[in-house]
């Protein structure tokens, strides 16, 4: 089987080489192969040149690259990546250093054991490293997760996590429309509605970064997430 790793990138020239190197070095369990699907959301910095140089220097690595003509948002980059992905399973890896790709195997384990169709990597469970930042972000995340759980009849601890592992055929069958950070509540609500879906959650590390270090999500995205929880939790 093959795991498609979607890497949405916007102005990440400082970190994306390190992320791609980490992804290259990951050895997946269960004889899983991997492909990298990099989607540049029209970065204004040197992200594209870094990615193209990495591809040239790693001809043996299965990696595809797409660049949007104009900036559309993280969700739009993920939509493109989902369409391009050819693997049996799909996971998202942000082009920063907040999550450790070596932990893909933690998410793959419930899949390989035949338990799960979807696995969320929670930053708030287990004993793994978690950088201490942003009290109000944590409160907001827990509030959004609570609302999402209430509308979707789930008991997740971290709905907003980047690390979500999906069976590809399930994810590709879902019509997704949110172009920014509303992707997280939207995909959660729509996956929860799939008949007999098996959703699991495992603990992962989190090496969060500050706004000075490149963090992009803000309070406006929080309000959009609330809207998405209501919209997709109640409707389709």
C-alpha positions as CSV (number, residue, x, y, z in Angstrom):
1,X,0.0,0.0,0.0
2,X,1.0,3.6,-0.4
3,X,0.7,6.7,1.8
4,X,0.2,10.1,0.1
5,X,1.6,12.9,2.1
6,X,0.1,16.3,1.1
7,X,2.3,19.2,1.9
8,X,0.5,22.6,1.6
9,X,3.0,25.5,1.6
10,X,2.7,29.2,1.7
11,X,5.8,31.3,2.3
12,X,7.7,28.5,3.9
13,X,11.2,28.8,2.3
14,X,12.9,28.8,5.7
15,X,11.5,25.4,6.8
16,X,10.2,23.4,3.8
17,X,13.6,21.9,2.9
18,X,13.9,20.5,6.5
19,X,10.4,19.2,6.3
20,X,11.0,17.4,3.0
21,X,14.2,16.0,4.3
22,X,12.3,14.6,7.3
23,X,9.6,13.1,5.0
24,X,12.3,11.5,2.9
25,X,13.9,9.8,5.8
26,X,10.6,8.3,7.2
27,X,10.5,4.5,7.1
28,X,6.9,3.4,7.2
29,X,5.7,0.2,8.9
30,X,3.7,-2.5,7.1
31,X,5.7,-2.2,3.9
32,X,3.9,1.1,3.1
33,X,5.4,3.1,0.3
34,X,5.1,6.9,0.3
35,X,4.6,9.7,-2.1
36,X,4.9,13.5,-1.4
37,X,2.4,15.8,-2.9
38,X,3.6,19.4,-2.5
39,X,1.1,22.2,-3.2
40,X,2.5,25.8,-3.2
41,X,-0.3,28.2,-2.6
42,X,1.3,31.0,-4.7
43,X,4.1,31.8,-2.2
44,X,5.7,35.3,-2.4
45,X,9.0,34.1,-1.2
46,X,11.5,31.4,-2.4
47,X,9.4,28.4,-1.5
48,X,9.1,27.3,-5.2
49,X,12.9,27.4,-5.9
50,X,13.6,25.5,-2.7
51,X,11.1,22.7,-3.6
52,X,12.3,22.5,-7.2
53,X,15.9,22.2,-6.0
54,X,14.9,19.5,-3.6
55,X,13.2,17.5,-6.4
56,X,16.2,17.8,-8.6
57,X,18.5,16.6,-5.9
58,X,16.3,13.6,-5.0
59,X,15.3,12.0,-8.3
60,X,14.6,8.6,-6.6
61,X,11.9,10.1,-4.4
62,X,8.3,10.0,-5.5
63,X,7.3,13.6,-5.3
64,X,4.9,15.8,-7.3
65,X,4.7,19.6,-7.2
66,X,1.9,22.0,-8.0
67,X,1.8,25.8,-7.7
68,X,-1.5,27.8,-7.6
69,X,-1.6,30.8,-9.8
70,X,-2.8,32.9,-6.9
71,X,-3.1,32.5,-3.2
72,X,-6.3,30.6,-2.3
73,X,-5.8,29.3,1.3
74,X,-4.7,26.1,3.0
75,X,-8.0,24.3,2.4
76,X,-7.7,25.0,-1.4
77,X,-4.2,23.7,-1.4
78,X,-5.4,20.5,0.4
79,X,-8.2,20.1,-2.2
80,X,-5.6,20.2,-5.0
81,X,-3.4,17.7,-3.1
82,X,-6.3,15.3,-2.5
83,X,-7.0,15.3,-6.2
84,X,-3.3,14.7,-7.1
85,X,-2.8,12.0,-4.4
86,X,-2.5,8.4,-5.8
87,X,-2.0,6.5,-2.5
88,X,-4.3,4.2,-0.6
89,X,-4.2,6.5,2.5
90,X,-3.7,10.3,2.7
91,X,-2.2,12.4,5.5
92,X,-1.4,16.1,5.7
93,X,2.0,17.5,6.7
94,X,2.2,21.2,7.2
95,X,5.4,22.8,5.7
96,X,6.6,24.0,9.0
97,X,8.3,22.0,11.8
98,X,5.3,21.8,14.3
99,X,4.7,18.0,13.7
100,X,7.2,15.2,13.5
101,X,6.7,12.9,10.4
102,X,8.4,10.1,12.2
103,X,5.1,9.7,14.0
104,X,3.2,8.7,10.9
105,X,3.7,5.1,12.1
106,X,1.7,5.9,15.2
107,X,-1.3,6.8,13.1
108,X,-0.8,3.9,10.7
109,X,-0.8,1.3,13.5
110,X,-4.6,1.2,14.0
111,X,-5.1,1.0,10.2
112,X,-2.7,-1.9,9.8
113,X,-4.3,-3.7,12.7
114,X,-7.7,-3.4,10.9
115,X,-9.4,-1.1,13.4
116,X,-9.5,2.3,11.7
117,X,-10.5,4.1,8.5
118,X,-9.5,7.5,9.8
119,X,-7.0,8.3,12.5
120,X,-6.5,11.7,14.2
121,X,-3.2,12.6,15.9
122,X,-4.1,14.5,19.0
123,X,-1.7,17.0,20.6
124,X,-3.6,16.8,23.9
125,X,-3.4,13.1,24.8
126,X,-0.5,10.8,25.6
127,X,2.9,11.6,27.0
128,X,4.7,13.1,24.0
129,X,6.4,16.5,23.8
130,X,4.2,19.5,23.5
131,X,5.5,23.1,23.3
132,X,3.9,25.4,25.9
133,X,2.3,28.4,24.0
134,X,-0.8,30.5,23.7
135,X,-3.3,29.9,26.5
136,X,-6.2,31.4,24.5
137,X,-5.4,29.3,21.5
138,X,-5.6,26.2,23.7
139,X,-9.0,27.4,25.2
140,X,-10.2,28.1,21.7
141,X,-9.1,24.8,20.3
142,X,-10.9,22.9,23.2
143,X,-14.0,25.0,22.6
144,X,-14.0,24.3,18.9
145,X,-13.4,20.6,19.5
146,X,-16.3,20.5,22.1
147,X,-18.7,22.1,19.6
148,X,-17.6,19.8,16.8
149,X,-18.0,16.8,19.0
150,X,-21.5,17.9,20.1
151,X,-22.7,18.4,16.5
152,X,-21.1,15.3,15.1
153,X,-21.5,12.9,18.1
154,X,-17.8,12.3,18.5
155,X,-15.4,12.4,21.4
156,X,-12.2,13.7,19.9
157,X,-9.7,15.7,22.0
158,X,-8.2,17.7,19.0
159,X,-10.4,18.3,16.1
160,X,-8.0,21.0,14.7
161,X,-5.0,18.8,14.5
162,X,-3.0,18.8,11.3
163,X,-2.4,15.1,11.5
164,X,-5.4,13.4,10.1
165,X,-4.9,10.1,8.3
166,X,-7.7,9.1,5.9
167,X,-8.5,6.1,3.7
168,X,-8.1,7.7,0.3
169,X,-11.3,6.4,-1.2
170,X,-13.3,7.9,1.6
171,X,-11.7,11.3,1.5
172,X,-11.9,11.6,-2.3
173,X,-15.6,10.7,-2.1
174,X,-16.3,13.8,0.1
175,X,-17.2,17.1,-1.5
176,X,-15.0,19.7,0.3
177,X,-15.5,23.5,-0.2
178,X,-13.6,25.4,2.6
179,X,-10.6,27.1,1.2
180,X,-8.9,28.3,4.4
181,X,-8.6,26.8,7.9
182,X,-12.3,25.8,7.8
183,X,-11.1,22.6,6.2
184,X,-10.6,21.0,9.6
185,X,-14.2,21.3,11.0
186,X,-15.7,20.7,7.6
187,X,-13.8,17.4,6.9
188,X,-14.5,16.3,10.5
189,X,-18.2,16.9,10.1
190,X,-18.4,15.2,6.7
191,X,-16.3,12.2,7.6
192,X,-18.4,11.7,10.8
193,X,-21.5,11.3,8.5
194,X,-20.0,8.4,6.5
195,X,-21.9,5.3,7.3
196,X,-20.0,2.8,9.6
197,X,-16.9,5.0,9.6
198,X,-14.3,3.9,12.1
199,X,-12.5,7.0,13.6
200,X,-9.5,6.5,16.0
201,X,-7.3,9.0,17.8
202,X,-3.7,8.7,19.0
203,X,-1.3,11.0,20.8
204,X,1.4,12.9,18.8
205,X,4.0,15.5,19.6
206,X,3.6,19.2,18.9
207,X,6.5,21.6,18.4
208,X,4.4,24.8,18.0
209,X,5.8,28.0,16.6
210,X,5.1,31.6,17.4
211,X,3.7,34.3,15.0
212,X,7.3,35.6,14.7
213,X,8.4,32.1,13.6
214,X,5.7,32.0,10.9
215,X,2.4,30.8,12.5
216,X,-0.5,32.0,10.3
217,X,-3.9,31.0,11.9
218,X,-5.6,33.9,13.8
219,X,-8.8,34.8,15.6
220,X,-10.8,35.3,12.4
221,X,-10.1,31.7,11.5
222,X,-11.6,30.7,14.9
223,X,-14.9,32.5,14.1
224,X,-14.9,30.8,10.6
225,X,-14.4,27.4,12.3
226,X,-17.5,28.1,14.5
227,X,-19.5,28.9,11.4
228,X,-18.3,25.7,9.7
229,X,-19.1,23.5,12.7
230,X,-22.7,24.8,12.7
231,X,-23.0,24.7,8.9
232,X,-21.6,21.2,8.3
233,X,-22.7,19.7,11.6
234,X,-26.4,20.5,10.8
235,X,-26.3,20.3,7.0
236,X,-24.3,18.4,4.4
